[in-house]
Structures are given as structure tokens and as C-alpha cells.
Amino acid sequence: MIYKKFLMFLSITLIIGCTNMEVIEKDNIVGFDLHNIDSTVSPNQNFYDYAVGNWVKNNPIPDDQVRWGAFTILAEETNDQVKTIIDEAVKKAAEGNNSIAGKVGTFYKVGMDTTRIEKLGAAPINEEIAKINSIKDKNNLVKHIAYMHKYIANPLFYFYSTVDAKNSDSVIAGIWQGGLGLPDRDYYFKKDNRSAEIRAKYVEHVKNMFSLISSKNSEEAAKTIMNFETKLAKASNTKLENRDPNATYNKLTTSEIISKGKGFDWKLYFNEIEIGDPAVVDVGQPKYIATIGKMIEEVPLEDWKTYLTWNLVRSMSPYLSSDFVNERFDFNGKFLNGQKVNKPRWKRVQAATSGALGEAIGQLYVKKYFPPEAKAKAKKIVESLKVSMAESIKNLEWMTEVTKKEALKKLDAFGVKIGYPDKWKDYSGLKVTSDSYVKNIMAANYFDHEETLSKINQPVRKWEWGMNPQTVNAYYSPTRNEIVFPAAILQFPFYNVNVDDAINYGGMGCVIGHEITHGFDDQGRQYNAEGNIRDWWTKEDSENFNKRAQKIIDQFNAYEPLDSLFINGELTQGENIADLGGLTVAYNAFKKTDQYKKGELIDGFTPTQRFYLSWAQVWKNNIRKEALEVRLKTDPHSPGKYRVIGPLSNIPDFYKAFSVKEGDGMYRDKDVRVKIW
């Protein structure tokens, strides 16, 4: 489906992780499973292998997963909860109920009608193919690109709504590079054997997909797509370039866009997507729209038709017959990520239903699984972490008082959202029918497009969320200066009243601290208390921050998860800074608890040791080699193992807790240890 809530694409930083611990013992939740520990490994040599080594050995990746660990297990448990809700909704759908539950049930039921879907084959998109083939000139081409942006996919670029990063009370239109079929622009150019193999397999995959729609020139079409997308890739920013919020903030008037993107009829495009004149647009990559304009003038019309057809087929393939689904999985799942078998159909259809009706499902989810008192309890721990972060800022030795004042002002202005929205999305305008799975997908896409248009050039809707309540994750938005914790992550083992504080603070406390610290990482620090890009740092403090950030970049650059494949320390620095800061402020908050002060042992571990063991269990996981290769090239998050050993090797309190000394694997010389927040 078209990417939902695209305003968040540019403005959120995530925890991207969670946990599930095997915890039931004599009807009591104990918080930490001792069976996970590999006692053959010393904690001061490799804390990850010690804390969760046995779990890693004893929990192979299920065939339908590319990664298996704490995060995915809890997500799967949540999926099972959601399935119960949807199964109940399907019964209401059978009664023709047009309520929220009725729409959810109908959408899901139609997606599960495999008999009909198999019988139809490619028929649901034949009309769309015919529309592309009927394009006669450049004007028709631009019109159809706009049509696809509304109903089908995002060829060339994303058009979306976004908070104005220098006037954060308002929402403006945005344009962001896109249009590529491979995971990242670098895949089109890298010379290593794996990248070359991926390009060759991609061409074969495109050819196979064109054959499924009875194309007479599928081989030629595949070559055309590779050449076309390579042109787009050359004009695209790298992931590192896109980390700079100042460089990707380019607020242009309509006339300036027309001038920079000559060749592409932007006035016609804006009219066709039904916005008219947007007045101003934040163009993430101006050089990219210039290339689009040149390609309109230089690339043959037939090649454009081939490109649009490919975007249609690859976007709609999950909702067509099994031959399309299988071909898509063979390349994206099996080849690229090493996944052995596709996920069961119910999971795939449920994911599509959540994409279309996420908050509708969320309403039903929180009613059944998230009691009101859970929200109040979570808010208390958030407030304790904010207090701890304020103390950390005040005690910084490297920051001047003038910058500290601004940092505290920003922290004090943090918005906090917990559990679910106070105001739910209205789905009355979304028409869900029993006619066609593809038609329902298109209707959902257009519903989202209309919602996007309704926001542009309007005040920010402060009640909006960028995640559904049933999402096991959390995020920080710099333009809104807020931290958000959906209901699904606010459950054990992240937080539960029945476990000791060490486990809660090592889990949920660190998650909260992580998101708070994102407001002060290499990107977040460039936004002020109001969510605007503004340099509130003195030159001296900025230089001091950069020196410390460079240390964490250097540290993670040295980690080699796969032979000759290293973590990209610059790409991952924001998440690494947030992990280190989150651990620091969460531990300082934990030190105020009665458990810490009493210092009593549980299962032979001190409160401090249990705190760090809890953090390690958050990141326990196994991942397929192919998927890890992709993530090392594209993911701003370090692999789970290094999110444990990396930050902990910088923390003096961890050294004391596990007697880490010079020469140990977890030891880092004092002059290279990192402390930022």
C-alpha cells in the first residue's frame, strides 16, 4: 500500500525493538529467565553472549521470519491478539455491518477469499494496465503519475504532508525522493559480488513479473526498469545526506519548483492530485526534481509506460493471485532477506488491514487489551525519566550554562503521548466493499490521500499519532517535540507492576530514555523547544558535542557483525547516542527506587545487575545473514548484540556491577569512552 502517515517518514526516530521474556514461574512473573544465561561466558568479556547466549542458541529463527527475538516475539503475540479482534469483526461483516468493526471485518474477509483471488489472477489490474498503455503524450504521463499517487503507488517521488520544520505550528506539502525497487540507491552502483548478484536477480524478478501480466517483451522491460531506476538512483541523496535536516529542508514556492524541475508540468500535477496551488512545498532533494524534469524530456514515452506498469505490478502484487505473491516473495523475502517461507496468509492480510484501518483496529484493541490504569502508570515512569534527563543536563561538565538553559527548555516542552490517541481517526469516508481486494486497497490509498490534502496549509493536528496503538514500538518526533508510546509496547516485559523496578527501568525505562535522548542526538539537537530547526547551541558546545559524537561513530565503525561488513557508525550514530543516553538516564532514575537503595539480591543478582540484564534481554535476537547484510547497508539501527555491548562498554556503573577491568572484552580505555548525555 502507499506509505501511510508520510509526515512521520521524515520526523520520527524509533526504538525499533522490544522483548519477550519467558517469565512464568510458580504463577509469579519473575522478570528475568535464568535459563537465558550462558554461564560459560564471562559477563565482563561479552555481556550479550553471557546474558542471552543460551536463548540465542536455543531459539532458531522460524521459517516465516527473517529475524527472531524479543521484538518479533512480542509483535507476534500482539498479532494474535489483533487476530482475535478481527475474527470477531468478520462476524459483523457477515451481517453487513458498516460500523468500524464491520469495515475491518469486510476488508479482512475479502483479502482472505483466496478462491476468488486465484480465479481472477491479474484481472484486477488489467484496467489499470490499459490506462497506462493509453498514455499518448507528456501531459497524459504527468496526469497518470498523479493518478497513481492517489490510488496505486509512488512512482518517482512521494507527495505528502509534513510539519513545517521552521514553522512547526503549520503543515505544508512535501516532496521526497523515491521510485526505486531495490532497498537503497547504493545497490545500483556498488561493485561487490553481492550487490552485483542482487542487480542481476532484480532484473530477473522484474522480467518474471512482466511475464505474469502476459507482456510480450518482459526481458526488454526488465532492462528498461534497471536503466530507468539507475538514473533515479544517481539523482538520489545517500542515507547519510538525508540525515541532515537543514540540507533536506528546502521550502520552495510553486514557481520555484516549476523552475527547478523544468520539463515536468508541476502545475498540471498539483491540479491532478487535487491540491491546486500548494503555495509552498518542502522539497527534500531539489536536484532530484531537476532530474525528473530532464527525464520527462529525454526518456522515451514507452519507457515511461514500462516504468509505471512496473510500479503498478510490484505495488499490487501482494493483493493478487499466488503466482504474483510467490514471485514477490521469492525475490524480496527469500533472496534478499533469507526468509524460508512466506508468512501465513492471515498475517499478510491482517497487516494490509492494519495499513488501511489501523486506528479502527486500535480502538478495538485498547478496549480489550489496554486498561486505563496502564496509561496512568506509564505516565509516572515517563515523568521520572524526564526528571532524570534534566538532572543529567544540569550536571554536564562539557556544556555551558547558556546552552543548558535551552536544552532544559526543550526538555520541559516535551509532549508525551501514551497508549492511544485522545481523538480517533474518522473512517466514515472510507468505502470498503465485498467486490475486490485490490479495489479496497485502492480505496484505502485514496482515503489516505484525501486526508493528506486536508492537512496541507492547516495548523498541526496535535492529537494525531504516527503509529497505531497495536504497534510494538515507540518514537520521538523532532518537529512536534514529543515522545510517543503505543499501548502494545506498554506491557510486560517493558513494564509490569508485578516485576521489580530493575526490570521495569532496564526495559521500559530505557525505552523512554532512548526516545527522550533522540531529542538531543545528532539530528534532534538541531530542533528547538517548539520543534523548529534552529541552532540554539554555542559554537563551543556544538564542537564539544561533535567530538563526543565522533567517538561513538568511531566505536561502532569498528564492529564487524559479518566478515568484511562493518556497522556504519555515522548512519547509526543517532540510535547509538539514544541507547547510551537512555541507559544513563534510566539508571539514574532507577537509583532513586527503594529496590536500588536496599540493594537486596534476587536470584543472586544485585539490583544494578538486574537492570543491565533486563536491557540485554530487550535486544536478544537471531537474524538471517542475508537480512543482516541488508540492514548493515540501510538501517540506522545497529544490530541487537551491539546495542548491548556498545553502550554498556561506555558506562562506569556497568563496569562496577560486573567487575570489568582493563584487558576484559567489555573494557574500553577511558580516553575513548563516550558520555554525551
ChimeraX attribute file (.defattr): number of C-alpha atoms within 10 A of each C-alpha:
attribute: neighborCount
match mode: 1-to-1
recipient: residues
	/A:1	18
	/A:2	23
	/A:3	14
	/A:4	18
	/A:5	18
	/A:6	19
	/A:7	20
	/A:8	21
	/A:9	15
	/A:10	19
	/A:11	21
	/A:12	22
	/A:13	24
	/A:14	20
	/A:15	20
	/A:16	16
	/A:17	21
	/A:18	26
	/A:19	26
	/A:20	22
	/A:21	23
	/A:22	15
	/A:23	16
	/A:24	12
	/A:25	10
	/A:26	7
	/A:27	7
	/A:28	10
	/A:29	19
	/A:30	20
	/A:31	27
	/A:32	23
	/A:33	20
	/A:34	16
	/A:35	13
	/A:36	21
	/A:37	21
	/A:38	20
	/A:39	15
	/A:40	10
	/A:41	15
	/A:42	18
	/A:43	21
	/A:44	21
	/A:45	18
	/A:46	19
	/A:47	25
	/A:48	29
	/A:49	25
	/A:50	21
	/A:51	29
	/A:52	25
	/A:53	21
	/A:54	17
	/A:55	24
	/A:56	20
	/A:57	12
	/A:58	9
	/A:59	12
	/A:60	14
	/A:61	18
	/A:62	12
	/A:63	14
	/A:64	16
	/A:65	18
	/A:66	22
	/A:67	23
	/A:68	20
	/A:69	26
	/A:70	21
	/A:71	22
	/A:72	19
	/A:73	17
	/A:74	22
	/A:75	22
	/A:76	13
	/A:77	13
	/A:78	19
	/A:79	18
	/A:80	13
	/A:81	15
	/A:82	21
	/A:83	15
	/A:84	12
	/A:85	19
	/A:86	25
	/A:87	15
	/A:88	15
	/A:89	25
	/A:90	22
	/A:91	16
	/A:92	20
	/A:93	23
	/A:94	12
	/A:95	10
	/A:96	15
	/A:97	16
	/A:98	17
	/A:99	15
	/A:100	21
	/A:101	23
	/A:102	22
	/A:103	27
	/A:104	28
	/A:105	28
	/A:106	29
	/A:107	31
	/A:108	26
	/A:109	24
	/A:110	21
	/A:111	26
	/A:112	18
	/A:113	13
	/A:114	15
	/A:115	9
	/A:116	14
	/A:117	21
	/A:118	13
	/A:119	11
	/A:120	14
	/A:121	18
	/A:122	21
	/A:123	14
	/A:124	18
	/A:125	20
	/A:126	11
	/A:127	11
	/A:128	16
	/A:129	19
	/A:130	11
	/A:131	13
	/A:132	22
	/A:133	14
	/A:134	12
	/A:135	18
	/A:136	12
	/A:137	9
	/A:138	16
	/A:139	13
	/A:140	14
	/A:141	22
	/A:142	21
	/A:143	19
	/A:144	20
	/A:145	21
	/A:146	23
	/A:147	18
	/A:148	23
	/A:149	23
	/A:150	24
	/A:151	20
	/A:152	26
	/A:153	26
	/A:154	25
	/A:155	22
	/A:156	21
	/A:157	19
	/A:158	18
	/A:159	25
	/A:160	27
	/A:161	25
	/A:162	28
	/A:163	30
	/A:164	23
	/A:165	26
	/A:166	18
	/A:167	14
	/A:168	20
	/A:169	18
	/A:170	17
	/A:171	22
	/A:172	27
	/A:173	24
	/A:174	26
	/A:175	20
	/A:176	22
	/A:177	23
	/A:178	19
	/A:179	20
	/A:180	22
	/A:181	17
	/A:182	17
	/A:183	14
	/A:184	16
	/A:185	22
	/A:186	19
	/A:187	19
	/A:188	22
	/A:189	13
	/A:190	12
	/A:191	11
	/A:192	9
	/A:193	8
	/A:194	13
	/A:195	15
	/A:196	15
	/A:197	11
	/A:198	17
	/A:199	17
	/A:200	12
	/A:201	15
	/A:202	22
	/A:203	20
	/A:204	17
	/A:205	18
	/A:206	26
	/A:207	21
	/A:208	20
	/A:209	22
	/A:210	23
	/A:211	15
	/A:212	16
	/A:213	18
	/A:214	11
	/A:215	14
	/A:216	10
	/A:217	11
	/A:218	21
	/A:219	16
	/A:220	14
	/A:221	24
	/A:222	23
	/A:223	15
	/A:224	19
	/A:225	25
	/A:226	21
	/A:227	14
	/A:228	19
	/A:229	20
	/A:230	18
	/A:231	15
	/A:232	23
	/A:233	23
	/A:234	15
	/A:235	19
	/A:236	25
	/A:237	18
	/A:238	14
	/A:239	16
	/A:240	12
	/A:241	13
	/A:242	17
	/A:243	18
	/A:244	13
	/A:245	18
	/A:246	15
	/A:247	12
	/A:248	18
	/A:249	20
	/A:250	18
	/A:251	20
	/A:252	17
	/A:253	16
	/A:254	17
	/A:255	14
	/A:256	13
	/A:257	22
	/A:258	18
	/A:259	14
	/A:260	18
	/A:261	21
	/A:262	18
	/A:263	19
	/A:264	25
	/A:265	18
	/A:266	19
	/A:267	16
	/A:268	17
	/A:269	21
	/A:270	18
	/A:271	14
	/A:272	18
	/A:273	20
	/A:274	16
	/A:275	16
	/A:276	12
	/A:277	16
	/A:278	18
	/A:279	13
	/A:280	19
	/A:281	26
	/A:282	24
	/A:283	22
	/A:284	22
	/A:285	20
	/A:286	23
	/A:287	15
	/A:288	24
	/A:289	27
	/A:290	19
	/A:291	21
	/A:292	21
	/A:293	19
	/A:294	14
	/A:295	17
	/A:296	19
	/A:297	14
	/A:298	10
	/A:299	12
	/A:300	10
	/A:301	16
	/A:302	15
	/A:303	15
	/A:304	20
	/A:305	21
	/A:306	22
	/A:307	22
	/A:308	24
	/A:309	24
	/A:310	22
	/A:311	22
	/A:312	20
	/A:313	24
	/A:314	18
	/A:315	17
	/A:316	22
	/A:317	22
	/A:318	21
	/A:319	25
	/A:320	23
	/A:321	20
	/A:322	15
	/A:323	17
	/A:324	22
	/A:325	16
	/A:326	17
	/A:327	20
	/A:328	21
	/A:329	21
	/A:330	19
	/A:331	18
	/A:332	18
	/A:333	22
	/A:334	20
	/A:335	16
	/A:336	21
	/A:337	23
	/A:338	22
	/A:339	24
	/A:340	18
	/A:341	16
	/A:342	17
	/A:343	14
	/A:344	9
	/A:345	12
	/A:346	14
	/A:347	15
	/A:348	17
	/A:349	20
	/A:350	21
	/A:351	15
	/A:352	19
	/A:353	25
	/A:354	21
	/A:355	19
	/A:356	26
	/A:357	21
	/A:358	20
	/A:359	23
	/A:360	22
	/A:361	25
	/A:362	26
	/A:363	19
	/A:364	19
	/A:365	23
	/A:366	18
	/A:367	10
	/A:368	12
	/A:369	15
	/A:370	19
	/A:371	12
	/A:372	11
	/A:373	9
	/A:374	17
	/A:375	18
	/A:376	12
	/A:377	14
	/A:378	21
	/A:379	17
	/A:380	10
	/A:381	20
	/A:382	22
	/A:383	13
	/A:384	20
	/A:385	25
	/A:386	22
	/A:387	16
	/A:388	21
	/A:389	25
	/A:390	19
	/A:391	16
	/A:392	17
	/A:393	21
	/A:394	17
	/A:395	12
	/A:396	14
	/A:397	10
	/A:398	14
	/A:399	19
	/A:400	14
	/A:401	14
	/A:402	12
	/A:403	18
	/A:404	19
	/A:405	14
	/A:406	15
	/A:407	22
	/A:408	17
	/A:409	15
	/A:410	19
	/A:411	23
	/A:412	13
	/A:413	16
	/A:414	21
	/A:415	14
	/A:416	14
	/A:417	18
	/A:418	21
	/A:419	25
	/A:420	26
	/A:421	18
	/A:422	11
	/A:423	10
	/A:424	14
	/A:425	16
	/A:426	10
	/A:427	16
	/A:428	11
	/A:429	11
	/A:430	17
	/A:431	14
	/A:432	21
	/A:433	16
	/A:434	16
	/A:435	9
	/A:436	19
	/A:437	26
	/A:438	20
	/A:439	19
	/A:440	23
	/A:441	24
	/A:442	21
	/A:443	21
	/A:444	27
	/A:445	25
	/A:446	20
	/A:447	19
	/A:448	22
	/A:449	22
	/A:450	16
	/A:451	16
	/A:452	22
	/A:453	19
	/A:454	13
	/A:455	19
	/A:456	22
	/A:457	19
	/A:458	13
	/A:459	13
	/A:460	18
	/A:461	12
	/A:462	10
	/A:463	12
	/A:464	15
	/A:465	21
	/A:466	19
	/A:467	22
	/A:468	25
	/A:469	28
	/A:470	28
	/A:471	18
	/A:472	26
	/A:473	23
	/A:474	27
	/A:475	25
	/A:476	29
	/A:477	24
	/A:478	31
	/A:479	27
	/A:480	23
	/A:481	26
	/A:482	21
	/A:483	26
	/A:484	24
	/A:485	30
	/A:486	25
	/A:487	26
	/A:488	26
	/A:489	27
	/A:490	23
	/A:491	19
	/A:492	22
	/A:493	28
	/A:494	26
	/A:495	24
	/A:496	19
	/A:497	12
	/A:498	12
	/A:499	17
	/A:500	19
	/A:501	23
	/A:502	27
	/A:503	29
	/A:504	26
	/A:505	31
	/A:506	29
	/A:507	27
	/A:508	28
	/A:509	29
	/A:510	29
	/A:511	31
	/A:512	30
	/A:513	29
	/A:514	31
	/A:515	28
	/A:516	28
	/A:517	29
	/A:518	30
	/A:519	30
	/A:520	24
	/A:521	23
	/A:522	19
	/A:523	19
	/A:524	24
	/A:525	22
	/A:526	20
	/A:527	23
	/A:528	25
	/A:529	24
	/A:530	20
	/A:531	26
	/A:532	20
	/A:533	23
	/A:534	15
	/A:535	12
	/A:536	19
	/A:537	20
	/A:538	13
	/A:539	11
	/A:540	12
	/A:541	18
	/A:542	15
	/A:543	12
	/A:544	15
	/A:545	21
	/A:546	13
	/A:547	14
	/A:548	17
	/A:549	23
	/A:550	15
	/A:551	18
	/A:552	27
	/A:553	21
	/A:554	15
	/A:555	19
	/A:556	22
	/A:557	18
	/A:558	12
	/A:559	16
	/A:560	14
	/A:561	17
	/A:562	12
	/A:563	6
	/A:564	6
	/A:565	14
	/A:566	16
	/A:567	25
	/A:568	23
	/A:569	24
	/A:570	19
	/A:571	23
	/A:572	22
	/A:573	26
	/A:574	25
	/A:575	25
	/A:576	27
	/A:577	25
	/A:578	30
	/A:579	24
	/A:580	27
	/A:581	27
	/A:582	27
	/A:583	27
	/A:584	26
	/A:585	30
	/A:586	30
	/A:587	24
	/A:588	19
	/A:589	21
	/A:590	27
	/A:591	17
	/A:592	12
	/A:593	13
	/A:594	11
	/A:595	17
	/A:596	17
	/A:597	11
	/A:598	10
	/A:599	12
	/A:600	13
	/A:601	13
	/A:602	13
	/A:603	11
	/A:604	9
	/A:605	14
	/A:606	17
	/A:607	24
	/A:608	24
	/A:609	20
	/A:610	25
	/A:611	27
	/A:612	25
	/A:613	26
	/A:614	27
	/A:615	29
	/A:616	25
	/A:617	29
	/A:618	27
	/A:619	24
	/A:620	29
	/A:621	24
	/A:622	21
	/A:623	20
	/A:624	16
	/A:625	16
	/A:626	17
	/A:627	18
	/A:628	22
	/A:629	19
	/A:630	15
	/A:631	17
	/A:632	21
	/A:633	18
	/A:634	18
	/A:635	16
	/A:636	24
	/A:637	23
	/A:638	23
	/A:639	20
	/A:640	22
	/A:641	19
	/A:642	19
	/A:643	22
	/A:644	26
	/A:645	19
	/A:646	21
	/A:647	25
	/A:648	24
	/A:649	23
	/A:650	21
	/A:651	18
	/A:652	13
	/A:653	17
	/A:654	19
	/A:655	16
	/A:656	12
	/A:657	17
	/A:658	17
	/A:659	11
	/A:660	21
	/A:661	15
	/A:662	9
	/A:663	11
	/A:664	14
	/A:665	16
	/A:666	22
	/A:667	21
	/A:668	18
	/A:669	11
	/A:670	9
	/A:671	7
	/A:672	13
	/A:673	17
	/A:674	21
	/A:675	19
	/A:676	24
	/A:677	22
